[in-house]
């Protein structure tokens, strides 16, 4: 075998001695040389070489012991090292050649490429601010820097166009598809490109002496010698990536493992899988078989040998577009940060800054936080501590100290979100745009953002870690993962706005988007899907980074695919109710109050006296409970005791709640009982408003509701409570005299009338407008039906994102009354449902999001609850 090696080496040496002849490759085991660019096969078959089989060119062979393995001068030493297995990964007995330097050879065997940058034989494994380089004469020169430990990855074999770059400090190996002329075609972090294995650099030292340095970016390792490749493994539903740092070490002894995300279902627990794109996986139970299957598929241009052929895996947070929102709040993010950092971390207290950037610049807060953790080492890196720079902004591999300094860490979040991601990596007009997601070295921010080929995967792992922690560490019940339907372009497309104007053209196949609705829409005669576009300004208009969430994009339904299984977007359902209205009120109280100094007490049958109670109960931070006219019901009495209440406010005169109840309260140890009641419901509402004005806050605004329109009052009660605006009652065409006189004395700045003109006339609105300091002539909220009015109020007074939505029956209003102060304290609307929500409610609620729907009462129309949950989004 050694003799065969020497014969081949001699043949190679021949071409060195003949001018203008170069070794091109071994193709199908035929030696190919080139003279002035013309290739010629000079040996019929290397497999047929005999002991003296160099007869084809034997008259030109002068020394069979010369082996030009490398283009250095000391060939004799290299021959010996080659034969002894010292200077090559080949072992004695192997018939395939792996030759380094300019004469890299392509053969039928499979190889792995090891990223190992060297100059004149000296290996550099990381960036050094200063280093010594030995030139070809053995002289050492002190260099302030060497070119880089980055290796460019080219689009073509001519090495004329750089696509991306990788740093050998982060990656050990990549599978080789072909290699020749000192170049190798490899798959690295999802991208198939070319690595230049040999190049020269001229350098003058401080004395002006010039040296030529021969650089090499890689070595080739036969698959048979690859004992410790990187791999993926599923453990209890979580996917991990083992990243090797020494391909030929003992398996599992040189590398580290990171948590990536939820494991795909096709993976078996504890089995190693080989992958260099994170999409297709090969059984790695036998390393050599797995690598051979993987490389053979790459050479053949298919994935037939992968375990998930035809079913690529897309790690959720790596492919989730930045143009999305996490379901988590600022306080949720702060909770995670505080639980995982110490008090010196510059990430502390930044939850709101991440959410503000999400809203203003369109950069998902969980992705931004994931990048920040990865770049700043949990807010503990020098850049984070000394420069408030959480993202490595303006730091480079060669000059990390050039990182930009910020006044506060929050300022670096703004810079990252606005100028780097929104106006840069998500802006199709920017040179950094390769898709608005984290991605890998093929597509996404990772192409240009970082030399670490696993940068995106590492940032995504922290986003997943956040979700896992805030989901109670239950990988099967993740809250944020898969709330969005992610789509991927499989062909060119065009993104237009609702008017049909072009926002941008999609030319990068494989980039992703959020499918906002699965129902198609018609835009200028074309059937389209609605998405969140990467940029919101029309083509030709500069996009400066501020993102408008109200602008939607529309794309052709052709040439796309869906890449994840979206979870149900319906908010979760909680039911608060009891067998009676008394018990339902008690359950509502328990849901929000551990203790309460006050309780507001209402007659079980006097809904009209109770309509004004919610602003009062909200003001004193108290629940509303029910009583019989002459005694306390047992469940109510027990709840008052549980709350350790000291004061009870009774709504209504003695004809509504008599003195027996007052005495019973006092016998329980209640120190103060206040009765607020009048001769009519109008007067009772007025007494409640006066109490609020004298004891809680100075009244400057009110809601005016028809005294017979109890449902309208229920729709607005929570709004009145949260905005410190008492509810007063009016007749259809006239404000009662006592009410008018009191309102006139208050010098109101704001007021609303609730209901249409048939419920509260324009004359009443005009009268009210005459006694307010601001113009309220347009301050009417009302619709044709009680549910229409309910929809209008929710649309006008509540934001898009709601923590919770309460649902109560629209024609039996005691539950709606009892939930009023709790909804007000939680800034939540009360949706009134008959048998179902109507079209007006669907249109309004379809624009809202919430995590939770609370059904108030046990006897409830389920069609209505189901419809409510289906139109609300859990985002």
QUIPE-V665978 format. One record per residue. OMEGA is omega in whole degrees, -180 to 180 (none if undefined). D_CENTER is the distance of its C-alpha to the mean C-alpha in Angstrom with 2 decimals. Layout:
omega = (OMEGA | OMEGA)
d_center = (D_CENTER | D_CENTER)
This chain:
omega = (179 | -179 | 178 | 179 | -178 | 179 | 180 | 179 | 180 | 178 | 179 | -180 | -179 | -175 | 175 | -176 | -179 | -178 | 174 | 176 | 180 | 170 | 177 | -176 | 161 | -179 | -177 | 179 | 173 | 179 | -178 | 175 | -179 | 173 | -176 | 174 | -180 | -178 | 177 | 175 | -174 | 176 | -173 | 179 | 178 | 179 | -177 | 179 | 176 | -179 | 177 | -170 | 178 | -175 | -178 | -180 | -173 | -179 | 180 | -179 | -178 | -177 | -177 | 180 | 178 | -176 | -176 | 179 | -179 | -180 | 174 | -175 | -172 | -176 | -178 | 180 | 180 | 178 | -178 | -180 | 178 | -179 | -178 | 179 | -176 | -172 | 180 | 176 | 178 | 174 | -180 | -180 | 178 | -173 | -179 | -177 | 169 | -175 | -174 | 175 | -175 | -176 | 176 | -172 | 176 | 179 | -178 | -179 | 180 | -176 | 168 | 175 | 175 | 178 | -178 | -177 | 179 | 176 | -177 | 176 | 179 | -176 | 175 | -176 | 178 | -180 | 174 | 176 | 175 | 179 | 176 | 176 | 179 | -179 | -174 | 178 | 179 | -180 | 179 | 179 | 177 | 178 | 177 | 173 | 167 | -169 | 178 | 168 | 174 | 174 | 176 | 175 | -172 | -179 | -173 | -177 | 176 | 178 | -176 | -176 | 179 | 177 | -179 | -178 | 178 | -180 | -175 | 175 | -178 | -175 | -180 | -167 | 175 | 178 | -177 | 176 | 172 | -180 | 176 | 179 | 179 | -180 | 179 | 174 | -172 | 170 | -178 | 179 | 175 | -178 | 175 | -177 | -173 | 176 | 177 | -175 | -175 | 176 | -175 | 176 | 175 | -178 | 175 | 179 | -176 | 178 | 179 | 180 | -177 | 176 | 176 | -178 | 177 | -177 | 174 | -176 | -175 | 166 | 179 | -179 | 175 | 179 | -178 | -179 | -178 | -175 | -174 | 179 | 173 | 179 | 174 | -180 | 178 | 178 | 176 | 175 | -180 | -180 | 178 | 177 | 173 | -178 | -176 | 172 | 177 | -173 | -174 | 176 | 174 | -173 | 175 | -175 | -175 | -178 | 179 | -174 | 175 | 175 | -172 | -176 | 177 | -179 | 175 | -174 | -178 | -180 | 175 | -178 | 175 | 180 | 178 | 178 | -179 | 178 | 177 | 171 | -179 | -180 | -179 | -171 | -178 | -180 | -178 | 178 | 170 | -171 | -176 | 178 | -180 | 179 | 178 | 178 | -179 | -177 | 178 | 176 | 178 | 180 | -177 | 178 | 176 | -179 | -171 | -176 | 179 | -179 | -179 | 179 | -179 | -178 | -176 | 178 | 177 | 180 | -166 | -173 | 174 | -176 | 177 | 179 | 173 | -179 | 179 | 180 | 174 | 177 | -174 | 180 | 177 | 180 | 176 | -179 | 177 | 178 | 179 | -178 | -178 | -179 | -173 | 178 | 173 | -172 | -178 | -179 | 178 | 174 | -176 | 174 | -175 | -180 | -179 | 178 | 177 | 179 | 177 | 178 | 177 | -177 | -173 | -173 | 174 | -180 | -176 | -174 | -178 | 176 | 179 | 178 | 177 | 177 | -179 | 178 | -178 | -176 | -173 | -176 | 178 | 179 | -176 | -178 | 177 | 180 | 180 | -175 | -174 | -175 | -178 | -177 | -176 | -169 | -178 | -176 | -180 | 172 | 178 | 179 | -178 | -177 | -178 | -178 | 177 | -179 | -178 | 176 | 180 | -180 | 179 | 174 | 179 | 178 | 178 | 176 | 178 | -180 | 180 | -175 | -175 | -169 | -179 | -177 | -172 | -178 | -177 | -173 | 176 | -176 | -173 | 178 | -178 | -177 | -178 | -174 | 171 | -175 | -175 | 177 | -179 | 171 | 178 | 180 | 177 | -180 | 179 | -177 | -177 | -179 | -175 | -173 | -170 | 176 | 176 | -178 | 180 | -180 | -179 | 180 | -180 | 176 | 179 | -179 | 179 | 173 | 177 | 179 | 177 | -179 | -179 | -179 | -177 | 174 | 179 | -179 | 177 | -176 | 180 | -178 | -179 | -174 | -173 | -177 | 175 | 173 | 178 | 170 | -180 | 174 | 179 | 177 | 175 | 177 | 177 | -177 | 176 | 179 | 179 | 174 | -175 | 177 | -179 | 179 | -178 | 171 | 176 | 175 | 179 | -180 | -180 | -178 | -180 | 175 | -170 | 179 | 175 | 174 | -174 | 179 | 178 | 175 | 179 | 176 | 180 | 177 | 180 | 176 | -180 | 177 | -171 | 167 | 177 | -179 | 166 | -175 | 177 | 174 | -171 | 176 | -179 | -179 | 180 | 178 | -177 | 176 | -172 | 172 | 178 | -171 | 179 | -178 | -180 | 178 | 178 | 175 | -179 | -175 | 175 | 178 | 178 | 174 | 176 | 172 | 177 | -169 | 176 | 176 | -177 | 177 | 176 | -180 | -180 | 175 | 178 | -176 | 173 | -179 | 176 | -179 | 177 | -177 | -179 | 178 | 176 | -175 | 175 | 178 | 178 | 180 | 176 | 178 | -179 | -177 | -173 | -174 | 169 | 174 | 175 | 178 | -177 | 165 | 174 | -172 | -176 | 175 | -175 | -177 | -173 | -178 | -176 | 174 | -175 | -173 | -179 | -171 | -174 | 178 | 178 | -179 | 178 | -178 | -179 | 177 | -174 | 173 | 170 | 177 | -177 | 177 | 168 | -177 | -173 | 179 | 177 | 175 | -170 | -179 | 177 | -179 | 180 | -180 | 177 | 178 | -180 | -178 | -175 | -178 | 178 | -176 | 178 | 176 | -178 | -179 | 178 | 179 | -177 | 178 | -180 | 175 | -173 | -173 | 176 | 178 | 179 | -179 | 180 | 178 | -180 | 179 | 177 | -180 | 176 | -173 | -175 | 175 | -179 | 176 | 175 | -177 | 178 | -177 | 180 | 177 | 179 | 180 | 178 | 178 | 178 | 179 | 177 | 180 | 178 | 179 | 178 | -177 | -177 | -170 | -173 | 179 | 178 | -175 | 177 | 179 | -178 | 167 | 179 | -173 | 175 | -177 | 177 | -176 | -175 | -179 | 177 | 178 | 180 | 179 | -174 | -172 | -179 | 176 | 179 | -180 | -176 | -178 | 179 | -180 | 180 | 176 | 175 | -174 | 179 | 168 | -176 | -172 | -177 | 172 | 179 | -173 | -178 | 180 | -180 | -178 | -179 | 179 | 180 | -178 | -172 | -178 | -177 | 175 | -176 | 177 | 176 | 167 | -175 | 180 | 179 | -176 | 176 | -180 | 175 | -171 | 176 | 179 | 176 | 178 | -180 | 178 | 180 | 180 | -178 | -178 | 175 | -177 | 178 | -180 | 180 | -175 | 178 | -176 | 174 | 174 | -178 | 180 | -176 | -180 | 179 | 178 | 174 | 177 | 177 | -180 | -179 | -180 | 179 | -179 | -174 | -167 | -177 | 179 | -180 | -175 | -177 | 178 | -177 | 175 | 178 | 179 | 179 | -179 | -173 | -177 | 171 | -159 | -176 | 177 | 178 | 177 | -177 | -177 | -175 | -178 | 179 | 176 | 180 | -179 | 179 | 180 | -174 | 177 | 171 | 179 | 179 | -175 | 172 | 171 | -179 | 170 | -178 | -174 | 179 | 179 | 179 | -178 | -179 | -175 | 177 | 178 | -178 | 174 | 177 | 177 | -169 | 168 | 178 | 175 | -178 | -178 | -177 | -178 | -169 | 177 | -174 | 177 | 179 | 179 | 180 | 179 | 180 | -179 | -177 | -179 | 177 | 179 | 177 | -179 | none)
d_center = (56.25 | 56.56 | 59.28 | 57.05 | 54.47 | 57.22 | 58.48 | 55.11 | 54.78 | 58.21 | 57.26 | 54.31 | 56.62 | 58.89 | 56.46 | 56.04 | 59.81 | 60.07 | 58.99 | 56.21 | 55.21 | 51.68 | 50.09 | 47.38 | 46.23 | 47.39 | 46.63 | 47.51 | 49.53 | 51.64 | 52.02 | 51.29 | 52.72 | 52.82 | 55.75 | 54.94 | 51.85 | 53.64 | 52.36 | 54.95 | 54.80 | 57.48 | 57.36 | 57.61 | 55.49 | 54.51 | 54.52 | 58.26 | 59.21 | 62.14 | 63.55 | 65.28 | 62.91 | 62.54 | 65.56 | 63.60 | 63.43 | 65.79 | 68.10 | 65.31 | 64.10 | 65.81 | 64.02 | 62.06 | 60.73 | 58.66 | 55.00 | 52.77 | 49.55 | 48.34 | 49.68 | 50.79 | 54.50 | 54.93 | 54.90 | 57.45 | 55.18 | 52.25 | 54.43 | 55.28 | 51.71 | 50.59 | 53.27 | 52.52 | 48.79 | 48.09 | 46.50 | 44.59 | 42.35 | 44.97 | 47.23 | 50.90 | 51.52 | 48.47 | 49.55 | 46.55 | 46.30 | 43.44 | 44.79 | 42.97 | 43.26 | 44.46 | 45.95 | 42.84 | 43.92 | 42.27 | 43.64 | 43.10 | 41.51 | 37.81 | 36.41 | 33.40 | 32.80 | 32.52 | 31.12 | 34.01 | 35.00 | 38.70 | 41.39 | 45.00 | 44.14 | 42.33 | 38.80 | 36.04 | 33.05 | 31.26 | 31.65 | 34.74 | 35.87 | 39.36 | 40.85 | 44.13 | 44.49 | 47.62 | 49.14 | 51.25 | 54.37 | 53.00 | 52.59 | 49.63 | 47.95 | 45.67 | 42.58 | 40.36 | 37.44 | 37.26 | 35.42 | 32.12 | 30.72 | 28.39 | 29.33 | 28.79 | 27.70 | 29.70 | 29.43 | 33.05 | 35.93 | 37.72 | 35.07 | 35.26 | 31.59 | 28.85 | 25.46 | 23.55 | 24.59 | 24.11 | 25.46 | 27.78 | 26.89 | 23.57 | 24.83 | 28.07 | 28.60 | 27.98 | 30.01 | 32.75 | 33.46 | 36.50 | 38.06 | 41.09 | 42.59 | 40.45 | 37.23 | 34.82 | 32.41 | 29.48 | 26.08 | 23.71 | 19.98 | 20.12 | 22.44 | 26.15 | 28.19 | 31.24 | 31.96 | 35.16 | 37.09 | 39.95 | 40.53 | 42.83 | 42.55 | 45.43 | 45.38 | 48.00 | 48.35 | 49.61 | 53.16 | 52.49 | 52.90 | 50.79 | 49.28 | 47.56 | 44.68 | 43.69 | 39.97 | 38.30 | 34.58 | 34.92 | 37.21 | 37.43 | 37.62 | 39.10 | 37.01 | 39.88 | 39.25 | 35.47 | 35.42 | 32.09 | 29.35 | 25.62 | 24.42 | 21.80 | 22.77 | 21.70 | 22.68 | 22.66 | 19.64 | 17.50 | 17.32 | 18.64 | 19.48 | 22.86 | 23.24 | 26.95 | 28.79 | 32.17 | 32.60 | 36.21 | 35.95 | 36.58 | 33.73 | 31.05 | 32.87 | 31.14 | 27.36 | 24.44 | 21.85 | 18.12 | 15.95 | 13.42 | 12.07 | 13.95 | 17.14 | 18.28 | 21.30 | 23.69 | 23.66 | 26.48 | 26.02 | 27.31 | 28.00 | 27.07 | 25.56 | 25.80 | 23.25 | 22.69 | 19.96 | 17.82 | 18.65 | 22.30 | 23.92 | 27.58 | 29.51 | 30.21 | 32.81 | 35.27 | 33.70 | 36.19 | 36.06 | 32.29 | 32.23 | 35.11 | 33.48 | 30.30 | 32.34 | 34.79 | 32.08 | 30.76 | 34.34 | 34.95 | 31.82 | 30.56 | 28.67 | 31.57 | 31.73 | 28.10 | 27.55 | 25.00 | 26.88 | 25.71 | 22.57 | 19.97 | 17.00 | 13.47 | 11.12 | 8.14 | 5.30 | 8.01 | 8.56 | 5.65 | 7.02 | 6.43 | 8.73 | 6.99 | 7.18 | 6.36 | 9.74 | 10.60 | 13.27 | 14.41 | 16.89 | 14.52 | 12.68 | 16.25 | 17.44 | 15.20 | 16.14 | 19.76 | 19.99 | 18.96 | 20.71 | 24.24 | 25.57 | 25.73 | 22.03 | 21.04 | 17.63 | 19.68 | 19.58 | 16.67 | 14.47 | 16.01 | 15.72 | 11.92 | 12.09 | 14.94 | 13.27 | 10.48 | 13.53 | 15.84 | 14.12 | 11.27 | 8.49 | 5.37 | 6.90 | 4.98 | 4.12 | 7.64 | 9.03 | 8.31 | 10.16 | 12.67 | 13.55 | 14.12 | 16.10 | 18.01 | 18.75 | 17.55 | 19.28 | 22.51 | 23.03 | 25.97 | 23.92 | 21.97 | 25.20 | 27.64 | 25.76 | 22.83 | 20.69 | 17.35 | 16.17 | 19.44 | 20.08 | 23.35 | 23.94 | 25.11 | 26.19 | 29.79 | 29.55 | 26.90 | 29.00 | 28.44 | 25.12 | 25.13 | 26.08 | 24.65 | 26.48 | 23.68 | 20.29 | 18.90 | 20.53 | 18.61 | 15.30 | 16.97 | 18.21 | 14.99 | 13.09 | 16.25 | 18.24 | 16.22 | 13.03 | 14.15 | 17.79 | 17.43 | 14.85 | 13.87 | 17.56 | 19.58 | 22.70 | 21.55 | 22.74 | 19.42 | 17.75 | 17.13 | 14.25 | 11.27 | 8.73 | 9.00 | 11.69 | 14.92 | 18.37 | 18.95 | 16.29 | 13.30 | 13.22 | 14.78 | 17.95 | 19.05 | 16.97 | 18.36 | 21.34 | 19.70 | 19.04 | 16.64 | 14.70 | 11.50 | 12.12 | 12.81 | 9.75 | 7.71 | 10.46 | 9.96 | 6.46 | 8.54 | 11.44 | 10.22 | 9.66 | 12.95 | 14.80 | 14.09 | 15.03 | 18.33 | 17.74 | 18.32 | 16.43 | 18.11 | 16.87 | 13.15 | 12.15 | 8.44 | 8.34 | 9.85 | 10.24 | 9.79 | 12.37 | 11.38 | 14.52 | 15.96 | 18.99 | 22.03 | 24.40 | 24.74 | 23.83 | 24.12 | 21.91 | 24.15 | 23.97 | 25.83 | 29.06 | 28.72 | 28.37 | 26.48 | 23.26 | 22.93 | 23.87 | 21.63 | 23.39 | 20.87 | 20.89 | 17.89 | 15.22 | 12.71 | 12.26 | 11.35 | 14.67 | 15.28 | 18.51 | 20.22 | 23.54 | 24.93 | 26.37 | 29.29 | 28.95 | 32.34 | 33.52 | 30.55 | 28.47 | 24.81 | 21.35 | 19.39 | 16.00 | 13.90 | 15.57 | 14.45 | 17.36 | 19.39 | 22.83 | 25.37 | 26.37 | 28.71 | 27.42 | 25.72 | 22.10 | 21.81 | 18.17 | 18.37 | 16.33 | 18.10 | 16.05 | 19.47 | 19.94 | 18.96 | 19.44 | 21.64 | 22.05 | 24.72 | 24.30 | 25.83 | 24.25 | 20.86 | 19.60 | 17.03 | 15.23 | 13.92 | 15.64 | 14.15 | 15.12 | 17.57 | 16.27 | 19.42 | 19.35 | 21.29 | 25.00 | 27.25 | 31.00 | 33.26 | 36.88 | 40.35 | 43.56 | 44.79 | 43.57 | 44.70 | 42.49 | 39.47 | 39.89 | 40.15 | 36.93 | 35.12 | 36.72 | 35.66 | 32.01 | 31.87 | 34.86 | 36.02 | 38.96 | 40.24 | 43.28 | 43.78 | 44.02 | 44.71 | 47.15 | 47.81 | 50.39 | 48.98 | 50.65 | 50.46 | 47.26 | 48.76 | 49.47 | 45.97 | 44.07 | 44.31 | 43.21 | 39.41 | 39.45 | 41.98 | 40.15 | 36.94 | 38.99 | 40.51 | 37.35 | 39.17 | 38.93 | 41.24 | 43.58 | 46.43 | 50.10 | 53.24 | 55.87 | 58.11 | 56.15 | 52.78 | 51.17 | 50.53 | 46.73 | 46.60 | 49.02 | 47.03 | 43.81 | 45.67 | 46.85 | 43.43 | 42.04 | 45.01 | 45.55 | 48.26 | 48.54 | 48.58 | 48.68 | 50.58 | 50.03 | 53.25 | 57.00 | 59.37 | 59.61 | 55.92 | 55.60 | 58.99 | 60.15 | 60.12 | 56.34 | 56.74 | 59.22 | 57.07 | 54.17 | 56.54 | 57.86 | 54.34 | 54.34 | 52.42 | 53.73 | 53.17 | 53.24 | 52.87 | 53.91 | 52.58 | 54.59 | 56.85 | 59.39 | 56.84 | 53.11 | 52.99 | 54.70 | 52.48 | 49.36 | 51.17 | 52.02 | 48.40 | 47.42 | 50.26 | 49.18 | 45.66 | 47.19 | 49.56 | 47.38 | 43.66 | 42.98 | 45.00 | 44.46 | 43.58 | 42.04 | 42.64 | 41.85 | 45.01 | 45.15 | 48.07 | 49.82 | 49.92 | 46.29 | 44.72 | 41.63 | 40.80 | 41.09 | 38.65 | 36.02 | 36.38 | 37.16 | 33.67 | 33.17 | 36.58 | 35.78 | 32.54 | 34.21 | 37.52 | 39.60 | 42.36 | 43.28 | 46.87 | 48.84 | 50.96 | 53.32 | 52.57 | 54.89 | 55.59 | 53.99 | 56.20 | 58.55 | 57.46 | 53.82 | 54.63 | 56.78 | 54.16 | 51.41 | 53.82 | 54.30 | 50.60 | 49.93 | 46.58 | 43.89 | 41.85 | 42.38 | 41.22 | 43.27 | 41.69 | 42.92 | 44.51 | 47.91 | 49.67 | 48.35 | 48.56 | 50.77 | 50.37 | 53.40 | 51.57 | 48.57 | 51.04 | 52.83 | 49.64 | 48.68 | 52.08 | 51.41 | 47.92 | 47.43 | 44.68 | 44.88 | 43.49 | 45.16 | 41.86 | 40.50 | 41.08 | 38.46 | 39.81 | 39.83 | 42.28 | 41.38 | 39.99 | 36.72 | 36.57 | 37.17 | 34.47 | 31.97 | 33.14 | 32.82 | 29.26 | 28.31 | 30.13 | 29.38 | 25.83 | 22.41 | 19.74 | 17.65 | 20.01 | 19.87 | 22.63 | 25.09 | 28.67 | 30.86 | 34.65 | 37.57 | 39.00 | 42.65 | 43.01 | 41.65 | 42.37 | 38.95 | 37.37 | 39.67 | 38.84 | 35.06 | 35.44 | 35.23 | 32.38 | 30.33 | 31.40 | 30.43 | 26.90 | 26.62 | 26.43 | 28.41 | 31.02 | 31.03 | 34.59 | 35.00 | 38.29 | 38.04 | 34.81 | 32.74 | 34.27 | 32.98 | 32.65 | 30.45 | 28.30 | 27.83 | 26.83 | 24.70 | 22.81 | 21.20 | 20.22 | 17.47 | 18.18 | 17.50 | 21.23 | 24.47 | 27.66 | 30.79 | 33.83 | 36.88 | 37.67 | 39.68 | 37.00 | 36.69 | 33.95 | 33.60 | 32.57 | 29.95 | 28.54 | 28.45 | 26.80 | 23.93 | 23.57 | 23.25 | 20.85 | 17.13 | 15.21 | 12.06)
